[in-house]
Amino acid sequence: MTIPQFAFSSISNFTYFSSLPSTTYIMKILKIIGLIVLAIVVIAGIWVMTLSGEAHLERSITINAPVEKVFNVTNDFGQAKHWSPWFRIDPETVWTYSENTVGAGAYYTWSSEHSNVGVGRQDLLESVPNERVITQMEFDGGSGTFTADFILEVDGEGTKLTWTFDGKADGIGDKIFVAMSESILGPTYEEGLGYLKTYVEDLPDSEPVMEEEMMESDSTIVEEEAATE
């Protein structure tokens, strides 16, 4: 390398290093970034502190089936696997059912490593025939009260079914979940109601008892009572 070339190379390197940000400038940038992050954390903390921890969510759908048919499905935890969206999220989920899956007192538990399923339990607290099914849920590690109800209304020849969720949380994580329930659970509820509609409408109708058969049955009972006397 000749002297002029060396001199030009030295000047180029000096120009390059001179154009790099100084340590002071870098420290200023890092300080600004740190302040922004701190501000975000403070704002998030204030937001969490202002959360009420309570939320209500509901979705509805009209099912082309008699209200009795829809009630029989929603009042039976044993049939949930045919329409519940959570059964489709993780096929490896372990489900455990009470001996009786129908009506008040029925329950089931679930256990999954999938973050959208987790571990929990659902109890059927009360059911009013053809009107309402009331359930309560518990989530592993969670705190608070969470309920999910089915409200049934006759709608012409079909049934309007409303699926509700009510949450009252205590812990910070649960409060955030409840506050975001509309965006988290809303689409899942809509998906589940779609599955439920298809499942119920595809079920075969129970054969009605003919009026003539009822009259014959009544006359047989009367004859048996007369013979006994």
Residue pairs with C-beta under 8 A, 6 or more apart in sequence:
1 9
21 29
48 172
48 175
48 176
51 175
51 176
51 178
51 179
53 144
53 167
53 168
53 169
53 170
53 174
53 175
53 178
54 166
54 167
54 168
54 169
54 178
55 165
55 166
55 167
55 178
55 179
55 181
55 182
56 164
56 165
56 166
57 164
57 165
57 166
57 181
57 182
57 185
57 186
57 189
58 162
58 163
58 164
58 165
59 162
59 163
59 186
59 189
59 190
59 193
60 160
60 161
60 162
60 163
60 193
61 160
61 161
61 193
61 194
61 196
61 197
62 155
62 158
62 159
62 160
62 161
63 70
63 158
63 159
63 160
63 161
63 196
63 197
63 200
63 201
64 157
64 158
64 197
64 201
65 158
65 159
65 200
65 201
65 203
66 157
66 158
66 159
67 130
67 152
67 153
67 154
67 159
68 130
69 159
69 200
69 203
69 205
70 152
70 159
70 161
70 200
71 127
71 129
71 130
71 131
71 133
71 152
73 79
73 83
73 196
73 199
73 200
73 203
74 133
74 150
74 152
74 161
74 196
75 102
75 103
75 124
75 127
75 133
76 101
76 102
76 106
77 97
77 98
77 101
77 102
77 106
77 107
77 108
77 122
77 124
78 97
78 101
78 102
79 199
80 87
80 108
81 87
81 95
82 195
82 199
83 192
83 195
83 196
83 198
83 199
83 200
84 192
84 195
85 188
85 191
85 192
85 195
86 93
86 110
86 116
86 117
86 188
87 93
87 95
89 112
89 114
89 116
89 117
90 112
90 113
90 114
90 116
90 117
92 112
92 113
92 114
93 110
93 111
93 112
93 114
93 117
94 110
94 111
94 112
95 108
95 109
95 110
96 108
96 109
96 110
97 106
97 107
97 108
98 105
98 106
98 107
98 108
100 106
101 108
103 124
103 127
104 124
104 125
104 126
104 127
105 124
106 123
106 124
107 121
107 122
107 123
107 124
108 121
108 122
109 119
109 120
109 121
109 122
110 117
110 118
110 119
110 120
110 121
111 119
112 118
112 119
118 139
118 140
119 139
119 140
119 141
120 137
120 138
120 139
120 140
120 142
121 137
121 138
122 135
122 136
122 137
122 138
122 148
123 135
123 136
123 137
123 138
124 133
124 134
124 135
125 134
125 135
125 136
126 132
126 133
126 134
127 133
127 134
130 152
131 151
131 152
132 149
132 150
132 151
132 152
133 149
133 150
134 147
134 149
135 147
135 148
135 149
136 145
136 146
136 147
136 148
137 146
137 147
137 148
138 146
139 146
139 174
142 169
142 171
142 173
142 174
143 169
143 170
143 171
143 174
144 167
144 168
144 169
144 170
144 171
144 174
144 178
145 167
145 168
146 165
146 166
146 167
146 168
147 164
147 165
147 166
147 167
148 163
148 164
148 165
148 166
149 163
149 164
149 166
150 161
150 162
150 163
150 164
151 161
151 162
151 164
152 159
152 160
152 161
152 162
153 159
153 160
153 162
154 160
161 193
161 196
163 189
163 192
163 193
165 181
165 185
165 189
167 174
167 177
167 178
167 181
168 178
169 175
169 177
169 178
177 184
